[in-house]
Amino acid sequence: MEAVRRPTATALAATLAALVATLLAPQPARALSQAPDRLAAYQGFATWVDIYDTAVWRDPEAAVAAIAARGIGTVYLETSNYRQPAAILRRALVARFLEAAHGADLEVIAWYLPGFARPAVDVRRSLAALEFETATGQGFDGFALDIESSEVRSASRRTARLLRVVAEIRGAAGPDAVLGAIIPSPRGMELSPAYWPGFPYAELADAFQVFLPMVYFTYRTRARADTRDYVAASVEILRRETGDADVAIHVIGGVADRTRRGQLRGFADAVCADRLLGASLYDWETTAGRHWSQLTRLAACVPAA
């Protein structure tokens, strides 16, 4: 709801940032980055399943078996997005996937893509994922918010609504819940400054324990060395902007069906050269057999908890 006399974007952002800090007191969420056991679900080699992965949803148990056979430890599973009619799409199939995954000793982290045009809906749908349980009481092992939509054209208004959504999710989840922030590529935002000027890294660092930058090098690079440098630059920017050299980072490469062999080698080079919590290639259904030799190398550089 807009007030008749609208505060400036700067003032509103500052107010919302203060609200985040208040919700987190007296133990800021950032301090939890020093407790690796709490981050176990986000650690190591992972893959991604979205709502459009028809083969996965046709047979969740078979998909889980194939994922586990590749040595993957965590699956990030999309529950819905702001365009969809329900908070949890295919509830019965999600439950089957979750139970099969836990039976195979896989962690499953829910993720939701908000549009910020309807912040209250974004909050409700995020909390639906956090609270989801199967008939046998199985729930997700974590939750990550996919922060990328530019549905709200004004970057300052988008930021204000993002911080409102984040504050409400954190307030409902409590300070002990380990939450992840899926964010656009930091280097990509630097190269395209009009996309999200003033991206609120520091405020998000107060609310999330883990950052998952979408370092989709296929849109920016071609050669191995360029890919390595692009990924490394994104990690460095994220550390600088959060003010935390030890911020927990799970880097997402991709996209899989556009990835060349040299790019994947460069991605693995960057991951293996740095101290990252985890790594993955987006997404499971578009990852081909030719990718796995380099992904096996990458997996060895981000061992599971």
C-alpha positions as CSV (number, residue, x, y, z in Angstrom):
1,M,0.0,0.0,0.0
2,E,1.4,3.4,-1.0
3,A,1.2,6.3,1.4
4,V,-0.1,9.6,0.0
5,R,3.2,11.3,0.8
6,R,5.7,8.7,-0.4
7,P,9.1,8.5,1.4
8,T,12.2,8.6,-0.8
9,A,13.6,5.3,-2.0
10,T,16.7,5.9,0.1
11,A,14.8,6.4,3.3
12,L,12.5,3.5,2.6
13,A,15.5,1.2,1.9
14,A,17.2,2.4,5.1
15,T,14.0,1.7,7.2
16,L,13.6,-1.8,5.7
17,A,17.3,-2.5,6.4
18,A,16.8,-1.5,10.0
19,L,13.8,-3.8,10.2
20,V,15.9,-6.7,9.0
21,A,18.5,-5.9,11.7
22,T,15.9,-5.7,14.4
23,L,14.4,-9.0,13.4
24,L,17.8,-10.7,13.6
25,A,18.9,-9.3,17.0
26,P,20.5,-10.3,19.2
27,Q,22.3,-12.9,17.0
28,P,22.8,-11.7,13.5
29,A,22.4,-14.3,10.8
30,R,25.7,-13.5,9.3
31,A,27.5,-14.9,12.4
32,L,26.1,-18.3,11.5
33,S,28.5,-18.5,8.5
34,Q,31.1,-19.6,11.1
35,A,29.1,-22.7,11.9
36,P,29.8,-25.1,9.0
37,D,27.5,-27.8,10.4
38,R,24.5,-25.5,10.0
39,L,25.3,-25.1,6.4
40,A,25.6,-28.8,5.5
41,A,22.6,-28.8,3.2
42,Y,24.2,-26.1,1.0
43,Q,27.7,-27.6,1.0
44,G,29.3,-29.7,-1.7
45,F,28.2,-30.7,-5.2
46,A,24.5,-30.1,-6.1
47,T,22.1,-29.9,-9.0
48,W,18.9,-28.0,-9.8
49,V,15.3,-29.1,-10.6
50,D,12.8,-26.5,-11.8
51,I,9.1,-26.7,-12.5
52,Y,9.7,-27.1,-16.2
53,D,11.7,-30.3,-15.9
54,T,9.0,-32.6,-17.3
55,A,11.1,-35.8,-17.2
56,V,11.7,-35.4,-13.4
57,W,8.1,-34.8,-12.7
58,R,7.0,-37.8,-14.8
59,D,8.9,-40.1,-12.5
60,P,10.4,-38.5,-9.4
61,E,11.8,-41.7,-7.9
62,A,13.7,-42.5,-11.1
63,A,15.0,-39.0,-11.3
64,V,16.2,-39.2,-7.7
65,A,18.0,-42.5,-8.4
66,A,19.8,-41.0,-11.4
67,I,20.8,-37.9,-9.4
68,A,22.1,-40.0,-6.5
69,A,24.1,-42.2,-8.9
70,R,26.1,-39.2,-10.0
71,G,27.4,-38.6,-6.5
72,I,25.3,-35.4,-6.0
73,G,24.6,-34.5,-2.4
74,T,22.0,-31.8,-2.6
75,V,19.1,-31.0,-5.0
76,Y,17.6,-27.5,-5.2
77,L,14.0,-27.9,-6.1
78,E,11.7,-25.1,-7.3
79,T,8.4,-25.1,-5.6
80,S,6.7,-22.3,-7.6
81,N,7.2,-18.8,-9.0
82,Y,5.3,-15.6,-9.1
83,R,3.6,-16.5,-12.4
84,Q,2.1,-19.7,-11.2
85,P,-1.4,-20.3,-9.7
86,A,-0.2,-22.2,-6.6
87,A,2.3,-21.9,-3.8
88,I,3.5,-25.5,-4.3
89,L,3.1,-26.9,-7.7
90,R,2.4,-30.6,-8.1
91,R,2.3,-31.2,-4.3
92,A,1.9,-34.9,-4.5
93,L,4.9,-35.2,-6.9
94,V,7.0,-32.9,-4.7
95,A,6.2,-35.1,-1.8
96,R,7.3,-38.2,-3.7
97,F,10.5,-36.5,-4.8
98,L,11.3,-35.4,-1.3
99,E,10.7,-38.8,0.3
100,A,12.7,-40.6,-2.4
101,A,15.6,-38.1,-2.0
102,H,15.7,-38.5,1.8
103,G,15.6,-42.2,1.3
104,A,18.7,-41.8,-0.9
105,D,20.5,-39.6,1.6
106,L,20.1,-36.5,-0.5
107,E,19.4,-33.1,0.9
108,V,16.6,-31.1,-0.8
109,I,16.4,-27.3,-0.6
110,A,13.3,-25.6,-1.8
111,W,13.6,-22.4,-3.9
112,Y,11.0,-19.9,-5.0
113,L,11.2,-17.1,-7.6
114,P,9.3,-13.9,-6.4
115,G,8.2,-11.1,-8.8
116,F,7.9,-8.4,-6.1
117,A,4.8,-7.0,-7.7
118,R,2.8,-8.7,-5.0
119,P,5.1,-8.9,-2.0
120,A,2.5,-10.5,0.3
121,V,2.0,-13.3,-2.1
122,D,5.8,-13.8,-2.4
123,V,6.0,-14.1,1.4
124,R,3.1,-16.5,1.6
125,R,4.6,-18.8,-1.1
126,S,8.0,-18.7,0.4
127,L,6.7,-19.7,3.8
128,A,4.6,-22.4,2.2
129,A,7.9,-24.0,1.0
130,L,9.5,-23.6,4.4
131,E,6.5,-25.2,6.1
132,F,5.8,-28.0,3.5
133,E,5.6,-31.5,4.9
134,T,4.8,-34.9,3.3
135,A,2.3,-37.3,4.8
136,T,5.2,-38.9,6.7
137,G,6.5,-35.6,8.1
138,Q,9.3,-35.1,5.6
139,G,10.2,-31.4,5.1
140,F,12.8,-29.5,3.0
141,D,16.3,-29.2,4.4
142,G,16.6,-25.5,3.6
143,F,15.1,-22.6,1.6
144,A,16.5,-20.2,-0.9
145,L,15.0,-17.1,-2.4
146,D,15.6,-16.6,-6.1
147,I,16.3,-12.8,-6.4
148,E,16.4,-11.9,-10.1
149,S,13.0,-10.7,-11.4
150,S,12.8,-7.3,-12.9
151,E,9.0,-7.4,-13.1
152,V,9.0,-4.2,-11.0
153,R,10.7,-1.8,-13.3
154,S,12.0,0.7,-10.8
155,A,15.2,-0.7,-9.2
156,S,14.7,1.4,-6.1
157,R,11.2,0.1,-5.6
158,R,12.2,-3.4,-6.4
159,T,14.9,-3.2,-3.8
160,A,12.5,-1.9,-1.2
161,R,10.0,-4.7,-1.9
162,L,12.8,-7.3,-1.9
163,L,13.9,-6.1,1.6
164,R,10.3,-6.1,2.8
165,V,9.9,-9.7,1.6
166,V,13.2,-10.8,3.1
167,A,12.4,-9.2,6.5
168,E,9.0,-11.0,6.7
169,I,10.4,-14.3,5.7
170,R,13.2,-14.0,8.2
171,G,10.8,-12.9,10.9
172,A,8.5,-15.8,10.3
173,A,11.3,-18.4,9.9
174,G,13.2,-17.2,13.0
175,P,16.9,-16.3,13.3
176,D,18.1,-19.9,13.5
177,A,16.7,-20.9,10.1
178,V,19.5,-21.2,7.5
179,L,18.4,-19.4,4.4
180,G,20.0,-18.9,1.0
181,A,20.0,-15.9,-1.4
182,I,20.1,-16.9,-5.1
183,I,21.3,-13.7,-6.7
184,P,22.3,-12.6,-10.2
185,S,25.9,-12.8,-11.2
186,P,27.8,-10.0,-9.4
187,R,30.1,-9.6,-12.4
188,G,27.1,-9.7,-14.7
189,M,25.5,-6.8,-12.8
190,E,28.7,-4.9,-12.9
191,L,28.7,-5.3,-16.7
192,S,25.0,-4.4,-17.0
193,P,24.7,-1.6,-14.4
194,A,21.2,-0.6,-15.5
195,Y,19.7,-4.0,-14.6
196,W,19.8,-3.5,-10.8
197,P,21.6,-0.4,-9.6
198,G,22.3,-0.4,-5.9
199,F,21.8,-4.1,-5.5
200,P,21.6,-4.6,-1.7
201,Y,24.4,-7.0,-1.0
202,A,25.1,-5.8,2.6
203,E,21.4,-5.9,3.6
204,L,21.0,-9.4,2.2
205,A,24.1,-10.6,4.1
206,D,22.3,-9.6,7.3
207,A,19.4,-11.9,6.5
208,F,20.9,-14.9,4.6
209,Q,23.7,-17.3,5.7
210,V,24.5,-18.5,2.2
211,F,24.8,-16.7,-1.2
212,L,24.2,-18.6,-4.4
213,P,25.3,-16.4,-7.3
214,M,23.9,-17.4,-10.7
215,V,27.2,-17.1,-12.6
216,Y,25.9,-18.1,-15.9
217,F,29.0,-17.8,-17.9
218,T,27.4,-19.0,-21.2
219,Y,25.9,-15.6,-21.6
220,R,29.3,-13.8,-21.1
221,T,32.2,-16.0,-22.1
222,R,33.4,-18.5,-24.6
223,A,37.0,-19.6,-23.7
224,R,38.2,-21.4,-20.6
225,A,40.3,-18.6,-19.3
226,D,37.6,-16.0,-19.7
227,T,35.1,-18.3,-17.9
228,R,37.5,-18.9,-15.0
229,D,38.1,-15.1,-14.7
230,Y,34.3,-14.3,-14.9
231,V,33.5,-16.8,-12.1
232,A,36.4,-15.6,-9.9
233,A,35.4,-11.9,-10.4
234,S,31.8,-12.7,-9.3
235,V,33.1,-14.3,-6.1
236,E,35.5,-11.4,-5.4
237,I,32.7,-8.8,-5.9
238,L,30.4,-10.7,-3.6
239,R,32.9,-10.8,-0.8
240,R,33.8,-7.2,-1.3
241,E,30.2,-5.9,-1.4
242,T,29.0,-8.0,1.6
243,G,32.1,-6.9,3.6
244,D,32.8,-10.5,4.5
245,A,35.8,-12.4,3.1
246,D,34.4,-15.6,4.6
247,V,30.8,-15.3,3.3
248,A,29.4,-18.7,2.5
249,I,29.1,-19.1,-1.3
250,H,27.6,-21.8,-3.4
251,V,28.4,-20.8,-7.0
252,I,26.0,-21.8,-9.8
253,G,27.3,-22.3,-13.3
254,G,25.4,-22.6,-16.5
255,V,23.4,-22.8,-18.4
256,A,24.1,-26.5,-19.0
257,D,22.6,-26.9,-22.5
258,R,24.8,-24.0,-23.8
259,T,27.9,-25.0,-22.0
260,R,31.0,-25.7,-24.0
261,R,33.7,-28.1,-22.8
262,G,36.3,-25.3,-22.4
263,Q,33.8,-23.2,-20.4
264,L,33.1,-26.1,-18.0
265,R,36.9,-26.5,-17.5
266,G,37.2,-22.9,-16.7
267,F,34.3,-23.1,-14.3
268,A,36.0,-26.1,-12.5
269,D,39.3,-24.2,-12.5
270,A,37.7,-21.2,-10.7
271,V,35.8,-23.4,-8.2
272,C,38.9,-25.5,-7.4
273,A,41.1,-22.4,-7.0
274,D,38.9,-20.9,-4.3
275,R,37.4,-21.8,-1.0
276,L,33.7,-22.2,-1.8
277,L,31.0,-23.9,0.2
278,G,29.5,-25.6,-2.9
279,A,29.0,-25.6,-6.6
280,S,26.5,-26.8,-9.2
281,L,25.6,-26.5,-12.9
282,Y,22.1,-25.4,-13.8
283,D,20.2,-27.6,-14.3
284,W,19.8,-31.4,-13.9
285,E,17.6,-32.1,-17.0
286,T,19.9,-30.2,-19.4
287,T,23.2,-31.6,-18.1
288,A,24.5,-33.9,-20.7
289,G,26.8,-36.9,-20.5
290,R,29.7,-34.9,-22.0
291,H,29.6,-32.6,-18.9
292,W,30.3,-35.2,-16.3
293,S,34.1,-35.6,-16.5
294,Q,34.6,-31.9,-15.6
295,L,31.7,-32.0,-13.1
296,T,33.4,-34.9,-11.3
297,R,36.5,-32.8,-11.0
298,L,34.5,-29.9,-9.7
299,A,32.7,-32.1,-7.2
300,A,36.1,-33.1,-5.7
301,C,36.9,-29.5,-5.0
302,V,33.7,-28.9,-2.9
303,P,33.5,-32.0,-0.7
304,A,30.3,-32.7,1.1
305,A,29.9,-32.0,4.8
